[in-house]
Amino acid sequence: MALIQTGAIDRFAVTAKKKAIESFASLKGISTFSELSELSRTSTPKSFEYTQSPEPRGLALKNIKLTEGFNGFLGNVFSSKNNVYFVAWAWDLSGEPICQYPGADADPKSVIIPMRVGKVREFIGEGINLFPKRTITGGMAIRIQLWESDEETRKFGKAMTETAEAINNSSLSSLISAIALAGPSAGALTLIKNAAVELGNAIGTILKSNGDDYVDFFEGYYPSDKEWAAEHEAHSGNSSVITLAKY
């Protein structure tokens, strides 16, 4: 379960099709997955489509800060450097492949971040891009897991390859493509929820078996019909604070 959460997938945006509204005017007021799930099965999914954002949107990680809750491999976490890294995967309901960081071919030297507790690690420009800017369908979902590395570079590369394969071969990846074509329904929402949890658990298992320590887990949902301002958004967990850059 994520330690840091914002939004909910139930709020992802849907819109009744014009022909459906002409037959059932009440459908015009349905705008979320949550509301859609309350309708009879005969109204979905052919009566609805996913709402697209009015403008292209992107998301990046701007900075990370380890807090006093952090318990590193070394005893004195305040005076020692701790090598941390994060993995992230993000998606919408357009059918496009899941965006992932750092990917199978990640160079440990560019991914592992030496940090001290209480210090902020800032990333240049907009930050590390997690979801390249594009029109969003339904909503944007993002997962970020923060880990402490055991410093074995060879094992790290293998873990990143396995993580990328887990994402690419996941039931979530297959579902996103299928559901984008089928259209929104309450059943689709349940399948996506379960598949997202399954993938998060699979990635956690891979990284734990690598000997690394779990730090924090962020889970965010951003519906496509909500206002999107270019701004920084800070989120606090048990052991860290992350700042996301919305652009």
C-alpha positions in Angstrom: 0.0 0.0 0.0 1.3 3.5 -0.9 2.5 5.6 2.0 1.8 8.8 0.0 -1.4 9.1 -1.9 -3.2 11.9 -3.9 -6.4 11.6 -5.9 -8.2 8.4 -6.8 -8.6 6.4 -9.9 -12.4 6.4 -9.3 -12.3 10.1 -10.3 -10.8 9.5 -13.7 -13.0 11.3 -16.3 -15.6 9.9 -18.7 -18.1 11.6 -21.0 -21.4 10.4 -22.3 -21.5 10.2 -26.1 -23.8 12.6 -28.0 -26.1 9.9 -29.2 -26.4 8.4 -25.7 -27.4 11.8 -24.3 -30.0 12.2 -27.0 -31.6 9.0 -25.8 -31.0 9.5 -22.1 -30.5 13.1 -21.1 -29.5 12.1 -17.5 -26.3 10.6 -18.7 -24.9 14.1 -19.4 -24.3 14.5 -15.6 -22.0 11.4 -15.4 -18.4 12.5 -15.5 -16.4 10.0 -13.4 -15.7 6.3 -13.1 -17.3 6.3 -9.7 -20.6 7.7 -11.1 -20.4 5.4 -14.1 -20.3 2.4 -11.7 -23.7 3.3 -10.3 -25.4 2.9 -13.7 -26.9 -0.3 -15.1 -24.7 -2.4 -17.3 -26.8 -1.6 -20.3 -25.5 2.0 -20.2 -21.9 1.1 -20.6 -19.4 1.0 -22.1 -20.7 2.0 -25.6 -22.5 5.0 -24.2 -19.4 6.6 -22.8 -15.8 7.6 -23.8 -12.8 8.7 -21.8 -12.5 12.5 -21.4 -9.4 14.1 -22.9 -7.6 16.9 -21.2 -8.0 20.4 -22.8 -4.2 20.7 -23.1 -1.0 18.6 -23.1 0.2 17.7 -19.7 3.5 16.3 -18.3 4.9 15.3 -14.9 8.5 15.3 -13.6 10.3 14.7 -10.3 11.8 18.0 -9.2 13.5 17.0 -5.9 13.8 14.5 -3.1 14.6 15.0 0.6 15.2 12.2 3.1 13.6 13.0 6.5 14.3 11.8 10.1 12.1 8.8 9.6 14.7 7.4 7.2 16.6 4.3 8.5 19.5 3.6 6.3 21.9 0.7 6.1 24.5 2.7 8.1 23.9 3.5 11.7 24.3 7.2 11.8 22.0 8.4 9.0 22.6 12.1 9.7 26.4 12.1 9.1 26.6 9.3 6.5 25.8 9.3 2.8 23.0 7.1 1.7 22.6 5.8 -1.8 19.0 5.9 -2.9 17.2 5.5 -6.1 13.6 5.5 -7.4 11.6 3.6 -9.9 8.5 5.1 -11.5 5.8 4.1 -13.9 3.0 6.2 -15.2 0.1 5.8 -17.6 -3.3 7.1 -18.8 -6.2 5.4 -20.7 -5.1 6.3 -24.2 -3.7 2.8 -24.9 -0.1 4.2 -25.1 2.6 2.1 -23.4 3.4 2.6 -19.7 6.0 5.3 -19.2 8.8 4.1 -16.9 11.9 5.2 -15.2 14.8 4.4 -15.2 14.3 1.5 -17.7 16.1 -1.7 -18.5 19.4 0.0 -19.7 19.8 2.3 -16.8 23.4 3.3 -15.8 23.7 2.9 -12.1 26.0 6.0 -11.9 23.2 8.2 -13.3 20.4 6.6 -11.3 21.8 6.0 -7.8 21.7 9.2 -5.7 24.1 9.8 -2.8 22.1 11.8 -0.1 22.2 12.8 3.5 19.2 13.0 5.7 17.8 16.5 5.8 19.4 17.5 2.5 17.5 18.2 -0.7 18.6 16.6 -4.0 17.4 19.0 -6.7 17.2 17.9 -10.4 18.0 20.4 -13.1 15.4 22.0 -15.3 11.8 20.7 -14.9 13.3 17.6 -13.2 13.4 13.9 -14.1 10.7 13.4 -16.7 8.2 10.7 -15.6 5.3 11.4 -18.0 6.2 13.1 -21.2 3.9 16.0 -22.1 0.8 15.0 -24.1 -3.0 15.1 -24.1 -4.3 12.9 -21.2 -7.1 10.4 -21.8 -9.2 9.7 -18.7 -6.5 10.7 -16.3 -2.9 10.3 -15.4 -1.7 7.6 -12.9 1.8 7.7 -11.4 3.7 5.3 -9.1 7.0 6.2 -7.5 8.9 3.8 -5.3 11.9 5.1 -3.4 14.6 2.6 -2.4 18.1 2.5 -0.7 20.7 0.7 -2.8 23.0 -1.9 -1.3 25.7 -0.6 -3.7 26.2 -3.8 -5.8 26.2 -2.3 -9.2 26.0 -5.6 -11.1 22.9 -6.7 -9.2 21.4 -3.2 -9.6 21.5 -3.5 -13.4 19.9 -6.9 -13.3 17.1 -5.6 -11.0 16.4 -2.7 -13.4 16.1 -5.1 -16.3 13.7 -7.3 -14.4 11.7 -4.3 -13.3 11.3 -3.1 -16.9 10.3 -6.5 -18.1 7.7 -6.8 -15.3 6.2 -3.5 -16.4 6.2 -4.4 -20.1 4.8 -7.9 -19.5 2.3 -6.9 -16.8 -1.5 -7.5 -17.0 -1.8 -3.7 -16.4 0.1 -3.0 -19.7 -2.2 -5.4 -21.6 -5.3 -4.0 -20.0 -4.5 -0.4 -20.8 -4.4 -1.3 -24.5 -7.6 -3.3 -24.4 -9.6 -1.0 -22.3 -8.7 2.0 -24.4 -10.4 0.3 -27.3 -13.4 -1.1 -25.4 -14.3 2.1 -23.6 -15.1 2.9 -20.0 -17.0 0.6 -17.7 -17.2 -0.3 -14.0 -15.7 -3.7 -14.8 -12.7 -2.0 -16.5 -12.1 0.1 -13.4 -11.9 -3.0 -11.2 -9.5 -4.8 -13.5 -7.2 -1.8 -13.7 -7.2 -1.4 -9.9 -6.2 -5.0 -9.4 -3.6 -5.1 -12.1 -2.0 -1.9 -10.7 -1.7 -3.4 -7.3 -0.3 -6.7 -8.8 2.4 -4.8 -10.7 3.4 -2.7 -7.6 3.8 -5.9 -5.6 5.9 -7.6 -8.4 8.3 -4.6 -8.6 8.7 -4.6 -4.8 9.5 -8.3 -4.8 12.2 -7.8 -7.4 13.9 -4.9 -5.6 13.7 -6.6 -2.2 15.3 -9.7 -3.6 18.1 -7.5 -4.8 18.9 -6.7 -1.1 17.7 -3.1 -1.3 15.7 -1.4 1.5 12.2 0.1 0.8 11.9 3.8 1.8 8.6 5.3 0.5 5.9 4.7 -2.1 3.9 7.5 -3.8 0.7 6.9 -5.7 -1.0 9.7 -7.6 -4.1 10.1 -9.8 -4.8 13.2 -11.9 -8.2 13.2 -13.7 -8.1 14.7 -17.2 -11.0 17.0 -16.6 -9.5 18.8 -13.6 -7.5 22.0 -13.9 -3.8 21.5 -14.5 -1.5 24.4 -13.6 2.3 24.4 -14.1 3.4 24.2 -10.5 5.4 22.3 -7.9 3.6 19.8 -5.7 5.3 18.5 -2.5 4.3 15.1 -0.8 5.5 13.9 2.5 5.9 10.2 3.4 7.4 8.3 6.4 11.0 8.8 5.3 11.0 11.3 2.5 9.5 14.3 0.8 9.2 14.4 -2.9 8.4 17.4 -5.1 6.6 16.8 -8.4 6.7 19.4 -11.2 3.5 19.6 -13.2 4.1 21.2 -16.6 
